[in-house]
């Protein structure tokens, strides 16, 4: 093979080993209240309606206890995720939930790592502490691997989405009225911006301090 | 119509009942009974915890704590300690106070609230002292400085 052929062959080889842009669609969601103000801590999740979503390995998540608070307030994970509860305080905590999606309780002693808890059912899990009753957190478990949480600007980004038809939903802790889901179709490398508007400004989700 | 024999029998029964009711600290009664049973223990614990959790000297370690849950556990603990029909289901004193950095002044402050609550509930001195003596060894596991 002469040099020109070698170069052509190398280029062809390089191009043919590039993966097709099969999972390169992305969407960003802007979540606001009726006045147009950003809503942070809202979970945006997209369910692939056509076919099955590719299996993604479940990454463990953590809900820490820091200064008698759960951090973060809102977590989202796919069904079958292990959730850790590291206690960063000097004092003990006793996390529990009565939510149907995961009913459990564990004693969490300072400096003693506890086994993670498997959240194996979709749904909203509300966490409390038996000892400190102002402690509150939410874990939303969804069947889809495509989800994100809105930041202070009310923005969430979902990427590496396979092409297909999706139903995109918004969830907010303790909220009775959420914006209507949106159905969209994404091509292989599409980029879409969606807007979700709450009919009523949702409450922050944190209970008032003091008892 | 009461015969003389029946009359004597019923009078004796009445006298025996009256004597039992008036007998101070009958030897066979448990401390639990002499404290006044669950009703008094619940009242004393609730009173003690409420005051301890609001007194500036002692309230620090009760910050943000669910008092109702603590009261339930303390009632269990005292009930069992006093030979009552309970089984304490809470953590050891060491574990439950770990990291709270309880000082002697705070501990004795709570003991004083407990003394006052026992007095307010009309618990006899002998029963009160017996209870305090049973609780005293816990100081070692509760106070860290």
Interface residues (C-beta under 8 A of the other chain):
Chain A: X68 X89 X90 X91 X92 X107 X109 X110 X130 X131 X132 X133 X134 X135 X211
Chain B: X63 X64 X65 X66 X69 X70 X91 X95 X96 X98 X99 X100 X101
